[in-house]
């Protein structure tokens, strides 16, 4: 769920209360059913994954642009891109839970609990694909190969991370932690 969607969700549209949410209802079939009881919908998992992918993509592309502009090599550029992917991925959740009323320390804990595994899997898959695509590591920002490898990596990372998030949410982990605080 994007930070904007999450914030709108907290604004109360269609929200009948926390007790209804904890029992699996109150959201009109919004994909929350059963995440506390062992099940999670594919739609909810896809939203959580898209949320992480958005932050990761922003951070990773920014890192690649900065590293390229500074004429860094592949390893420091990729390290910066991964660090920024984590930073932006966490920040989307952090800002959403801060808006929901959590104090900063608690919000940081929720963001770390919600996104660490998802972002790690996504970055491992995405960067692995880039590293394994012949010529992609040496491609420049103006080369189609760079963008095709990056976008292909994001697509495969989304496909692999969504079931991971579904499994985690179904066990009360990952983005289920975020939903426990609204």
N, C-alpha and C positions, 0 to 999 in steps of 0.2 A: 504494500500500500504506500503510495507516495506520501511525502510529508503533508502536502496540501490535502489529499484525500483523507489522511488520518486526522488532520485538524478539522476538516469538515465533519468527519465522523464524530468527533468529540463535541462539535457545536450542537449536537442533539437531534439532527434530522433523523427521524425514525427510531430514536433511542428511547426505549421504554423503561430504562433503569438498570442498575447494576445487578440486582437480584435476578432479573429476567436473563441478563447476559450470562451470568454464571450458570444458569440452568440450561443454557444452550438456545434460548429463544430471545425474543425481543428485537431481532434485527430483520425480520421479514424475509428470511431465507438468504441473508447476506453472506453466506459462506462461513459463518462462525460455528455452525452446528457441530457439537461433539468434540471440539478441540481440547476440552478438559477431560473428556471421557475416553480418549484413545483413538478417536477418529478425527480426520480433518479433510475438508473438501479440497479437490484439485484447484478450484477457483481461489480459495484462500491461499493455498501454497503458491500459486502462480502470482498472486498479488504481492505476497511477501518477497518472492524471488525478483519480481519486476522492481520492487522498491530497492532491493539491494543492488540489482543490476544498474539502475539509474545512477545511484551514488558511485558505484564502481566505475561506470563508464565515464562519468564526469571527471573523477580523479585520475583515471588511467589516461584519458586523452590529454588532460592538462599536464600530467607528468611527461608524456611523450613530447608534447609541444615544448615544454620548458627544457627538457633534456636535449632536444634537437636544436633549439634556439641557442643553447649554451655550448653546443657542439660536444656534448658528453658522449662517451661510448655507450654500447648497448647495456652493459651491466648496471652502471649508475643510473641510466635513464629508466631502465625497467624497475630498479629499486625505488626510485622516486615515484614512478607511476603506481606501483603496488602500494606504497605508503599513502599516497594521496587517495587511492581507491578505498583503502580502509578508513581514512579520515572522512571522506565525503559519505561513504556508506554509513558510518556511525553517526555522522552529524544529522542525516535525514531523520533517523529515529530519535536522536537526542532532542532535536528541536520539537518534534511532535510530542514527546512525553513531557517536555518542559511546558509546552502550551497546555497540556492536560492537567498541570498543577503539581507535578513532582518537583522536589528540590533538585538542585544541580547534581549533588552527589548520588542521589537515588536514580536520577535520569541517566547518568553515566553508567551505573551498574546495569540498568535495564537495557541500554543500547549495546553494551558489551555482551550481555547474555543473549540478546535477540539476534545479533548480527554476526558474531565472530565466526561461527561455523559456516554460515551461508557465504560470507565474503571470502573466507579462506578457500572454500571449494571453488567458488567462482573464479578467483584469481589464479588458483592452481591450474584449472582447466583452460581458462582463457590464455594465460601466458604460456602454458605448455603448447597450445595449438600455434600460437605465434612463433614460439621457438622452434617447433617442428615443421613449420611451413617453409619449404625451401625458398630462400631469398628474402623472407619477410623481415628478418632481423636487420638486414642491410638496406631495406627499402626506406625511402624518404617519405615525409608527410605528403608530398605531391604525387607519389606513386600509387596507382590503383591497388597494387599488391599489398601495400601496407594496410589500406582501409578494408580490403576484402578479407585479409587474415584477421584483422581486429574484429570486424563485424561477424565473421564466421566464428571466431573464438567466443564472442559474446553469445551468439545463438546456441552454440554447443554447451556453453557454461550454463545458460538458462535451462536448457533441456535436462542437464545432469543435476543442477541444483534444485529444481522444482521438486523432484521426489524426495530429496534430502530434507527440504523445508516441510513437506507434507508429513514425513515421518516425525520430524522434531515437533511440529505444532501438535500433532496427534498425541504426543507424549508430554505436552505442557511445556515444551522447551521452545527456543527460538522466538519467533514472533508471537507465540502464545503468551510469552512474558509481557510483551507490550500490551496486549489486550487485557491482561490481568490488572492493569493500572488505569483503566478508564471506566 
